[in-house]
């Protein structure tokens, strides 16, 4: 299973001005660093929570159809835009959306063939199935405030502590507490 970003978010959950205000910075001389920290913090918190904050397009590539519904690795899912299977020619054939159903609101979001249907077998053993989907809360205004606050705190932490701290494996406790209700657990 491979997850690939097709189209990144068009904006960040917090603006450069919001990050600058949070850090009480007046000068713009470190704006490039600050913007990079905002993007890095969003990416880290999305990985930590297994959620997409801002609308973005993803592709999940599979070798074979699972015996259970396909669990989409990111939430929230707005829609499944395409399900494709490899042909002998190497082209990918789109499967009619009437053939499958999506539980976008589930935790985790899932995709399954409708009752009485069987998924078509891909012509290749490796990477013969693609599921393209849109994930994210929407625009920056739709991102839950605790996630935005966690992002700002993580940016501030990294801005103030530019040398590696704690091996880089753990989030500061306040950030961890803010994202805890949004973590998707793996069972």
C-alpha positions as CSV (number, residue, x, y, z in Angstrom):
1,X,0.0,0.0,0.0
2,X,1.4,3.4,-1.0
3,X,-0.1,6.8,-0.3
4,X,0.9,9.6,-2.7
5,X,0.0,13.3,-2.6
6,X,-1.5,14.3,-5.9
7,X,-2.4,18.0,-5.1
8,X,-1.2,19.7,-2.0
9,X,-3.3,22.1,0.0
10,X,-3.7,25.5,-1.6
11,X,-3.1,27.3,1.7
12,X,-1.9,26.6,5.2
13,X,-4.3,26.4,8.3
14,X,-2.6,29.5,9.7
15,X,-1.3,32.5,7.8
16,X,2.1,34.0,8.0
17,X,0.6,37.0,9.8
18,X,-1.1,34.8,12.4
19,X,2.2,32.9,13.0
20,X,4.1,36.2,13.3
21,X,1.5,37.6,15.7
22,X,1.7,34.4,17.8
23,X,5.5,34.8,18.1
24,X,5.2,38.6,18.6
25,X,7.4,39.3,15.6
26,X,7.2,42.7,13.9
27,X,9.9,42.3,11.3
28,X,9.5,40.2,8.2
29,X,13.2,39.2,8.0
30,X,12.5,35.6,9.1
31,X,9.3,35.1,7.1
32,X,10.8,32.5,4.8
33,X,11.8,30.4,7.9
34,X,8.5,31.0,9.5
35,X,6.6,29.9,6.4
36,X,8.7,26.7,6.2
37,X,8.0,26.0,9.9
38,X,4.2,26.4,9.4
39,X,4.3,23.9,6.5
40,X,6.5,21.5,8.4
41,X,4.3,21.7,11.5
42,X,1.2,21.1,9.5
43,X,2.8,18.1,7.8
44,X,4.0,16.7,11.2
45,X,0.6,17.2,12.8
46,X,-1.2,15.6,9.9
47,X,1.1,12.6,10.2
48,X,0.6,12.5,13.9
49,X,-3.2,12.6,13.7
50,X,-3.6,10.8,10.3
51,X,-5.8,13.7,9.2
52,X,-5.6,16.2,6.3
53,X,-6.2,19.7,7.6
54,X,-6.8,21.6,4.4
55,X,-8.4,20.0,1.3
56,X,-5.9,18.0,-0.7
57,X,-5.9,15.2,-3.3
58,X,-4.4,11.8,-2.5
59,X,-3.8,8.5,-4.3
60,X,-3.8,5.1,-2.5
61,X,-2.1,2.4,-4.5
62,X,-2.8,-1.3,-3.7
63,X,-1.4,-4.6,-5.0
64,X,-4.6,-6.5,-4.4
65,X,-8.1,-6.0,-3.2
66,X,-8.4,-6.7,0.5
67,X,-11.1,-9.2,1.8
68,X,-12.6,-6.4,3.9
69,X,-13.5,-2.8,3.0
70,X,-10.6,-0.6,2.0
71,X,-9.7,1.7,4.9
72,X,-8.6,5.1,3.6
73,X,-5.5,6.2,5.6
74,X,-6.5,9.8,6.0
75,X,-9.6,11.6,7.3
76,X,-11.8,13.4,6.9
77,X,-12.6,12.3,3.4
78,X,-14.8,14.6,1.3
79,X,-15.1,12.2,-1.6
80,X,-13.6,9.3,-3.5
81,X,-12.9,10.8,-7.0
82,X,-11.8,7.6,-8.8
83,X,-11.1,3.9,-8.3
84,X,-9.0,2.4,-11.1
85,X,-7.7,-1.0,-12.0
86,X,-4.7,-1.9,-14.3
87,X,-5.3,-3.4,-17.7
88,X,-2.9,-5.6,-19.6
89,X,-2.0,-2.6,-21.8
90,X,-0.8,-0.8,-18.6
91,X,-3.6,1.7,-18.8
92,X,-5.7,2.3,-15.7
93,X,-9.5,1.6,-16.2
94,X,-11.8,3.8,-14.0
95,X,-14.5,1.7,-12.2
96,X,-18.0,3.1,-12.4
97,X,-18.9,4.8,-9.0
98,X,-22.3,3.0,-9.0
99,X,-20.3,-0.2,-8.5
100,X,-18.9,0.8,-5.0
101,X,-19.9,2.7,-1.9
102,X,-18.0,5.0,0.4
103,X,-18.3,5.6,4.1
104,X,-16.6,9.0,4.2
105,X,-17.8,9.8,7.7
106,X,-16.5,6.6,9.2
107,X,-13.4,6.3,11.4
108,X,-11.6,5.2,9.4
109,X,-13.2,6.2,6.1
110,X,-13.9,3.1,4.0
111,X,-14.6,2.0,0.5
112,X,-16.2,-1.3,-0.5
113,X,-17.8,-2.9,-3.6
114,X,-21.6,-2.9,-3.3
115,X,-23.3,-6.1,-2.1
116,X,-23.3,-8.8,-4.8
117,X,-20.4,-7.1,-6.7
118,X,-16.8,-8.3,-6.9
119,X,-13.9,-6.0,-7.6
120,X,-12.3,-6.6,-11.1
121,X,-8.9,-8.2,-10.8
122,X,-5.9,-6.0,-11.9
123,X,-3.8,-7.3,-14.7
124,X,-0.6,-6.7,-12.7
125,X,0.5,-8.1,-9.4
126,X,2.0,-4.9,-8.2
127,X,0.4,-1.5,-7.9
128,X,-2.6,-2.5,-10.0
129,X,-5.2,-0.7,-8.0
130,X,-5.6,3.1,-7.5
131,X,-8.0,4.9,-5.2
132,X,-8.0,8.7,-5.6
133,X,-9.7,10.7,-2.9
134,X,-10.1,14.2,-1.6
135,X,-9.3,14.6,2.1
136,X,-9.4,17.6,4.5
137,X,-11.7,19.8,6.6
138,X,-11.9,22.3,3.7
139,X,-10.3,25.7,3.8
140,X,-8.3,27.3,6.7
141,X,-11.5,28.6,8.4
142,X,-12.9,25.0,8.6
143,X,-9.8,23.5,10.4
144,X,-10.7,22.9,14.1
145,X,-9.2,25.6,16.4
146,X,-7.3,23.2,18.7
147,X,-5.4,21.9,15.6
148,X,-4.5,25.5,14.6
149,X,-3.4,26.3,18.1
150,X,-1.3,23.1,18.2
151,X,0.3,24.1,14.9
152,X,1.1,27.6,16.2
153,X,2.6,26.2,19.4
154,X,4.7,23.7,17.4
155,X,6.0,26.5,15.2
156,X,6.9,28.6,18.2
157,X,8.7,25.6,19.8
158,X,10.7,25.0,16.6
159,X,11.4,28.8,16.1
160,X,12.7,29.1,19.7
161,X,14.6,25.8,19.7
162,X,16.4,25.7,16.4
163,X,18.8,23.0,17.5
164,X,17.3,19.4,17.6
165,X,15.6,18.7,20.9
166,X,14.5,15.4,22.4
167,X,15.6,13.4,19.3
168,X,12.8,14.9,17.3
169,X,10.5,12.0,18.0
170,X,8.1,13.6,20.5
171,X,5.8,16.5,20.4
172,X,5.8,19.1,23.2
173,X,3.2,18.1,25.8
174,X,0.9,21.0,25.2
175,X,0.9,20.2,21.4
176,X,0.3,16.5,22.1
177,X,-2.6,17.3,24.4
178,X,-4.3,19.6,21.8
179,X,-4.1,17.0,19.0
180,X,-5.0,14.0,21.2
181,X,-8.8,14.1,20.5
182,X,-8.0,14.2,16.8
183,X,-5.7,11.2,16.6
184,X,-6.9,8.3,14.6
185,X,-5.8,5.1,16.4
186,X,-4.5,2.1,14.7
187,X,-5.8,-1.2,16.0
